[in-house]
Amino acid sequence: MLRIGGSSHGESHLRMLRVVRRGDRHDARDLTVACRFEGDFADAFVGSGTAGLLPGEALKSLVHATARQHAGAEIERFGLALCDRLLTDHTRLTRARVEIVERPWNRLEVGGKPQGQVFLTGTPERRTATITSNGKHVAVVAGIEQLTIMRTSGLAPARNRPTDEADPSGADDGLQRLLVATLSARWSYTSGDVTFDPYRQGVRAAIVETFGCQASRSVHQTLYSIADVILSSYQDISDITLSLQERPYRPVDLFTSNVENPDDLFVAIEEPVGVIEVMVERDTR
């Protein structure tokens, strides 16, 4: 005898550009939304019943209608509104999960003055939010992806490597001469009743400023220090996961050209990418 242990369905890569017009100043919100939900849909798998299933076109219409009302707000707030509408309008759903990725656009500056209606593509950095709700309990996880950072001195190598001629990436002082890395962060809120944008700005500032100020420390220590600053500053954040992928560069070998290269010229190399990840949470014991 067989039974359905669990199932889910939904839509992904629902991309939209919301333009919020406030007089001569416009704000662009470039969003990609994914929705997954669970419910009692066993008949759709073992029989021919499709009652209660949410068709793709109907879901897209629901997402677009909700975006028209809420996409000018914080992406976390938009996700909460979308979960609420899914569970309210479709009673067979027992759990909804909404994932939102925002791609920033930067204002064009002319003569040092930001233009109100003209934009340039931003950096690869992305803002993320994941909201999960069963109608009674809500979980909100925010994040940053593809934050690319570079430091040209001051961090110990991520791995124990000799600092001699066999390994030109280090120096006599044991510090790494170049670190280029892509960092991502995910943090969980204790509730959905938070003003999210100031928290997101504060978390990002803590990441950038701590990374910039932690001279002569390893990447591992720096990631922990970032988590410490964030959890000490924001009591409404219960945990944070930080992940760093090192993009390897190596000093160019100019020996055959009889030219010295005192750690000034580097070349990107195709080698396994070093990954460091840590999840730090409050100790409630």
Summary of the structure (lengths in Angstrom):
residues: 285
radius of gyration: 23.6
end to end distance: 44.1
largest distance: 77.0
contacts: 782
relative contact order: 0.11
helix: 25%
strand: 40%
